């Protein structure tokens, strides 16, 4: 356990941050899965709408440095390529 007041405060802050980051990471994964399901279903308009929503979530989470900006760009690029490849 932390010995100083500052260390105790840092432990409290990091546990709060961990919970918030985990929930935002979950929202990110859910948004990406939603696009994947729309692509598998073959509905291009739904996939495009889901991609727009997912790219917003990805950008927001990358701005908060929960994921790296290059990972955000890579995942958006891959999803966009899949959506564009639909018939």
C-alpha positions in Angstrom: 0.0 0.0 0.0 1.0 3.6 -0.6 3.0 5.2 2.3 2.6 8.9 1.6 -0.4 11.0 1.1 0.7 11.8 -2.5 1.1 8.2 -3.3 -2.4 7.4 -1.9 -3.9 10.1 -4.0 -2.1 8.8 -7.1 -3.4 5.3 -6.4 -7.0 6.7 -6.1 -6.6 8.7 -9.4 -5.1 5.8 -11.3 -8.0 3.5 -10.2 -10.6 6.0 -11.4 -8.7 6.5 -14.7 -8.5 2.8 -15.2 -12.3 2.4 -14.9 -13.0 5.3 -17.3 -10.5 4.1 -19.8 -11.8 0.5 -19.7 -15.4 1.7 -20.4 -14.2 3.9 -23.3 -12.2 1.0 -24.7 -15.3 -1.2 -24.5 -17.3 1.5 -26.4 -14.6 1.5 -29.1 -14.7 -2.3 -29.5 -18.5 -2.2 -29.7 -18.5 0.4 -32.4 -16.0 -1.5 -34.4 -17.9 -4.8 -34.0 -21.1 -3.0 -35.1 -19.4 -2.0 -38.4 -18.2 -5.6 -38.9 -21.7 -7.0 -38.4 -23.1 -4.5 -40.9 -20.5 -5.5 -43.4 -21.2 -9.3 -42.9 -24.9 -8.6 -43.3 -24.1 -7.0 -46.7 -26.1 -3.8 -46.0 -23.9 -1.0 -47.4 -26.0 1.9 -46.2 -26.1 0.6 -42.6 -22.3 -0.2 -42.8 -21.6 3.4 -44.0 -23.6 4.9 -41.2 -22.0 2.6 -38.6 -18.6 3.5 -40.0 -19.3 7.2 -39.6 -20.3 6.6 -36.0 -17.3 4.3 -35.3 -14.8 6.8 -36.8 -16.1 9.5 -34.5 -15.7 7.2 -31.5 -12.2 6.1 -32.6 -11.1 9.7 -33.1 -12.5 10.7 -29.7 -10.7 7.9 -27.9 -7.4 8.6 -29.8 -7.6 12.3 -28.7 -7.8 11.2 -25.1 -4.7 9.0 -25.7 -6.5 5.8 -24.7 -5.3 4.3 -28.0 -2.4 5.6 -30.1 -3.4 7.9 -33.0 -1.7 5.6 -35.5 -3.8 2.7 -34.3 -6.9 4.8 -34.7 -5.9 5.7 -38.3 -5.1 2.1 -39.1 -8.4 0.8 -37.8 -10.4 3.5 -39.6 -8.5 2.8 -42.8 -9.2 -0.9 -42.7 -12.9 -0.5 -41.9 -13.3 2.1 -44.7 -11.6 -0.3 -47.2 -14.0 -3.1 -46.2 -17.0 -0.8 -46.5 -15.9 0.5 -49.9 -15.2 -3.1 -51.1 -18.9 -4.0 -50.6 -20.9 -4.4 -53.8 
